[in-house]
Amino acid sequence: MRAWVVGTPAPIDAGPLHRIERPLPEPAPRSDPRRRAVLRRCRTDLHLAEGDLPQRRRDVTPGHEVVGLVAATGAGVTRFRLGDRVGVPWLVGTDGTCRFCPRGDENLRTTPSFTGWDVDDGYAAACLADERFAHRLPDGLSDEQAAPLLYAGIIGYRAMRCADVPPGGQLGI
């Protein structure tokens, strides 16, 4: 499959992204590959390509606001079936052992892992995601509308929920 990777971070005009061919990912337990339908480019991807975010491994495939269809499932996958339309957000997963995870604050982890930074993701024809950190998308929302909700939208929703905004209330972000 075709994928874009960050070789050596550099200004975007210098071409830090390179297209390569790599094997189609094989589903692992609790994961399922999604054929990418839409990928929204995020400033975070540019930060990674240009070196503003330190590279955690060479040749990572960036992209973390991915909408696609489930193409295969790994052992133990129960939430999704072939053909389901799903979204892959920024947080790739947690191990549930830190003080933040049990109370639902996994975004505060001291050792987080992210899609498109720690694991390969959306700038490829397909990607893998843990079913616990993927989201079924409603039919009434287009791929283009859904993609930005998987990062910026989640941040805003979490802020609203944590602020306990009453019905009809307002929240500035």
Secondary structure, DSSP 8 states (H G I E B T S, - for coil): -EEEEE-S---GGG--EEEEE-------TTEEEEEEEEE---HHHHHHHHTSS--SSTTB-----EEEEE----TT--S--TT-EEEE-SEEE--S-SSSGGGT-GGG-SS-EEBTTTB--SSBSEEEEEGGG-EE--TTS-HHHHGGGGTHHHHHHHHHHHHT--TT-----
